[in-house]
Amino acid sequence: MSATPERLDRLIAALDPDEAGDIGEPIREAVRAVPRHLFIPPVGLVVEEEGAPYLIDRDADPGTWWDTVYSRSIIVTQLNDGATELRGLRGDSTSSASAPSTVADLLNHLQPGPGHRILEVGTGTGWTAALLSHLVGDHGEVTSVEVDPQVAGQAAKNLAAAGVRARLLVGDGALGCSDGEPYDRVHVTCGVRDIPYAWVEQCRPGGVIVLPWHPGYGTSHALRLEVQEDGTAVGRVVGYAGYMMMRSQRPEAGEEPPPGQERRHYRSALDPRALDQLGAGVDLAIGALTGLRSHTSEGADEDGPYVRTWVSDPDDTRSWAVVTWRPGSADHGVQQVGERPVWDEVLRAYARWVSWGEPHWQRYGITVAPGGQSIWLDTPERVLSSAGACTDQHTCHG
């Protein structure tokens, strides 16, 4: 079996505008030219949005393996930093072959071109590095940094098998690679909450940085930044991009407080599901105004089905809240722990977002400077502060 024309056509079809924006012809051509199957292990784990995860095995069931490789599927290649075998089916996904539509979408925002010098943060399987190498051509250069030596070693073998020359380094991608600067583009393939200023320093003025940005509250976003002459990088949220978090920025595991902490119980009128249903605009506002993180889970217990939203202070794991929705309830149970009233802050931030006219996610942007990053609404001058205000009240309310 092989990458037949039909399979390639199916992969290209997965990049259509309905899925990933208006993908340019150079990126489509690169996807055709760089065989994805050379970057997929013989055994991979497929994790869909719905349904149980399942294995694909090239030797046991080659048809399914080939069809999956040339589809829109995400294929997990590592669990628990390599400590758990894929055949166990359970564990934290720590490396993968990303969905082709998401890869193409980020490359489309990056706009790499012939002769560009590219810094890639997160080599993974090496497929994106190969696509970048194809796009920059013989006169360009791709430097890719991978934190996991095992992942980096396999990527080097994959790239060699594909006949691709790229500079591969093992290290902390948050530091970039200063001896290759200035870069024309910085391409990031892991989720980032706090954007390292090193990437801005190492990119030329006018250069572009594209990354999956996960501010912590709600969903993840694709962010496109342009480096300015003054040493800052400024840009907007341009879409959705869900990636595994950079290892140095992973949130601490666990949802339960330390033993002995007092839990305060009360009821909330706001359905916690509503915040998910309202879209990313409210997520961005709550994240900017509070700095909190969240996640939502579904399940059932002796009292029936539920949806739970967990909210926590990333700098103080002793402060968190969980809000539980159950069918038929007029209000919803809240357990709050710690000195910081995190759910009350969420409610205040939600009310402020409503007072601004419920701005869409496309109106948000971010500025990265030597002293840190700031989230803004509409223009870089209208910064949202952690105190729950906007520096330009007229615009934020309009």
N, C-alpha and C positions, 0 to 999 in steps of 0.2 A: 504494500500500500504506500501511498505518497500524498503529497499536497497536490491533488488533482485540480484542474481548472475550476471544477464545480466547487470544491472546498474553498479555493481562493476567492471565487466570486461571492461565496457565502460570507467569508470574513470581511470582504470589502463592503458588502451590504450591511454588515453590522455597524459600519461607520457612517450610515446615512444621516442626513441633517436632522431627522426627527430624534435621533439618539444623541448626537454629539456636535451639533452645530454645523456650519457650512465648512466641511473639511476640504482643504485645498488639494489640488491635484498632486503637488509634490509629496504630500504625506500619503495619499492613496498609493502613489507609485512606490514609495519606500516600503509600505506594508506589503505590496506585491513582491518587492525585490528581496525582502529579508524573511526567510522562511521561519515562521513562528515555531514550527515543530523542533527546530534545532535548539530551542531554549526551554523546552518542556521535558522534565524527567520522565523515565519510563512509567513511574507510578506517581500520580498526582491526586490531590483531594479537591473535589469541586464543591463549593459552598454557594448555594443559591439563596435568594431572598426568602423563598418559601421551600419547605421540604427539608428532609434530612440530608446532611452531607454524604457524598458517596465517592468511591475511588474510581479512577480510570487507570487501567493497566494495559500497557502496549502489548505485552506478551499474551496475557490471558484473553483480552478482548480488543484486538487492534482496531476494529471498525469504530467502536465507541471512542477509543482514545483519539483517533485521527479526527473524527467528527467534532469532538469537544475542543480539541486544540484549534480547529479552524471555525470556531464559533465565538460568540460574545462572552463566553464564560470566564470567570476568574478561576484560576487554578492555583490552589495553595501548595507551596513546595516545602514549607517548613512549619512545624508546630513547636511552641515553647522553646524558641531559640535552638532547636535541634535536639532537645532533650526527650521529645516524644515522637514515636514513629507515626508516619502518616496513616498506616493501617489501623492505628488505634481510633481514628476518626474524631477524636475529641482533644481539645486543647486550644490554646491561644494561637491564632495564625500570626506568624512572625516573618514570613517571606512568601511572595506569591508572584505569579504571572498575572499582572493586572488585566482588567477587562480591556480588550482592544479599543472599544469606543472611548473609554476614559483616557487611555494613552494617546489616541489620536487627537482628542479634544485639547489636552494640555499642550501637545506639540503644535497644534493649530494656534493657540494663544502665544506660544513661545516664538513662532515664526523663525526657526533656524534656517540659515541660508548658506550657500557655497562660500567657503573660506572662513566661516565663523569659528571662533574658539569657544568651546562649550565646557562648562563645569556641570557635571551631573552628580547629584547627591542621592545615593542609594542605587547601587548597581543592580541588585536583585538577580534575576536570571540572565541579564545582559541584553535582552531583546531591545529595550529602549535605547541603550547605548549603541546598538547596531543600527537602529533606525536613525539616530542622530548622526552617526558616522556616514551613513548613506546620504543624508541631507546636506552635510557640510562638505562632502567630497574630498578629493585628494589634498586640497590646499587648506582644509580646515583641520581642527583637532578636537577630540573629545577626551576629557579627563573625567573619570568616574570614580567616586569614593564610596566604599562599602565598609560598614562597621564590623560585619561578621566575617571572619576569615574563611569559614566553611562555605558560606554563600559566595564570597568573592572568588574562591578557588574554582567552584563549579562554573561561575560566570566566565572566568578566563578560558575554561575548556570549551564552553559553548561558543564563545566569540571566535576562538581559534578554529573550531569546526566549521563555522560560517565564513571563515576567511576575512574576518573584520579586525582591523588594527585600531585599538583604542588604548589609552593610557589608564591602567587600573591601579588603584591604590586602596590599601586597607587602613582605615582610620575613622575618626569621628567627623562625619560630614558637616557637622555644625561649624567646624573650623575652616571648611573649604579647603583650598589648596593654593597657598599664596605664591608658590614658585611657578604657577601657570598663568597668573594674571598679567594684564587685565583680560577678563573674559567678555565676550559679546553677549553671552546668554548664560543664565544659571537655571538649570532644570532640576526640580526637586521631586522625588518619587516616594516620599514618606510624609505622614501628617506632621504638621508643625503648629505649635501654639504660639511660642515666642520666636520671632524670626531673627536668626543670628545676624548681627550687623556685619560679620565677616563676609557674608555673601554680597552685601552692598559695596563694601570696601574693595572687593576683588573684581567687581564688574565696572566696566568703563561707563562714563556718562553717556546716556542714551541707550545703554544696554538694558536688557529685559530679564526679569526674574519671574518665573512661574512656579507656583507651589500649591499643594493641598493644605489649606489653612484650616485648622480646627481650633477655634478660640475656646472651646471647652463646653459651652452651653449649646445644646442642640446639635444640628447637623454640621458637616464639613463643607468647605467651599473651595472653589478654584480661585486663586488670587493672581493677578497680573500686575507686577510693579515695574516702573521705569526709573532707572537711576538718574538723578539730577546732578547738575554741575556743583551744587552746594554739598554734595555728599549724602543726601537723603535718597530714599526710594519711595515713590508715591504711586499708588494704583488703586484699582477697584476690584470688588468681587465680580467675577465674570461667569460663575456657574457653580456646579456641584462637583466635588471630587473627594471620594471617601478612600483614604489610604491608611495603612497601619502607621501608628505614631512612631516618630523618631525615638530611638531607644532611650536617649538621654532625657526625653520629655514625656515618657509614659506616665500616666497617672498611677498613683499607688492603688493596688488591688484592695478589694474589700468594701463592703457596704455597712457592716455592723460597727457600732461604736465600741470603744474599750469597755470592759466589764465595769459595772457600777455607775455608769453615767446615767443621769436622770433623763427620762423621756417626757416631753410635754405633749399631751394629746389634745387636739381640738378639731373642729370641722372647718372646711373651706368651701365656699360657694363656687369657686372656679374649677371647672372640670379640667384635670391635668392633661387630658387628651387634646383639649382645644389648642394648647400651645403648639403641639405638633401639627395640627390641622391648619393653623393659621399661616404656616410657611416660615421660610428662613428669615424674613424681615424682623419678626418678633424675636427669634433666636439671637440675631445679631444685636438687637437693642438690649436684651437682657444680659447677654454676655459682656457688652461694652459697659453697661451701667453698673454691673455687679461684680464682674470677674469670676462668677461662679461657674461650675461645670455641672453637667447633668447627663443622665441616660434614662431610657424608658424600657421597661420589660413587661411581658405579658405572661400570665400563667393561671393556675387554679389551685385552690386549697380547699379545706373543709367547708369554707363559706361560699365557695363557687368561684367563677372566673373573676379576674381582676386585671387592671392595668396600673402599673406603679411607675411613678416618676421620682427618681432620686436626684437630689440637688445637694452639692457639697462645696465647701470652701477648699480649693486646691492647696492652700497654704496652711490649713488647720483641719486635719482629718477628724478632729473631735467635733466639728460643727457641720451638721448635715440635717436634711429633712427628707422624708418620704411621704408622698401623697398617693392615696390609693383610690382608684375609681372602681365601683362595682355596679352592675346593671340595676337600674331602677332607683338608684340613690339620688336624692335631691341635692345633697352636699357630700363632701368627700373627706375621709379621715386623714389627718395629718399627724405624723410623729416628728417632733423637732428636738434635736439634741445639740448641746453646746451653747456657748455664749452668743454666737452670731445667729440672729433670726433669719436664716437664709430664705425660707419660703416667703416670709413677709417682704423681703427685698425683691424677690421675683414678682410678687403681686404689684409692688410699687413700680417696678420697671415696665411691667406689662401695661399698667395704666398710663405711664408716660408715653409709651409707644402709641397707644390709642390716641392720646392727646395730640400727637404729632401728625395725625392723619393716617396712621398705619403704613408707614413707608415700606416699599418693596425692597427686597435684598439688593436690587440693582443700584439703589441709591447710596450704598455704603462703600467706604473705601478705607485705606490704611496708609499711614506714613511711617516709615522706618528710619530712625535717626540714631546717632551714636548713643543717645541716652535712653533709647527704648522705642516702643511703637505706640501709635495713637490711632484710634478708630474714629472715623468722621462720617458725617451725613451730608451728602450732596457735594461739598467742597472741602478741601483740606483745612480751611479756616474754621470749620464748624465741628469742632472736636467734641465727642461725647466723653464726659468725665465719669470717673468711678464714683463720684459723689452723687450721681443721679441727675445731672443737669447737662444742658448743652450750652456751649459758649455763644451761640447765636440763637436766642430763644425764638425770634421771629421766624427764621427759616425752619427750625425744628418743629414748629407748630403749623407750618404751612405745607 
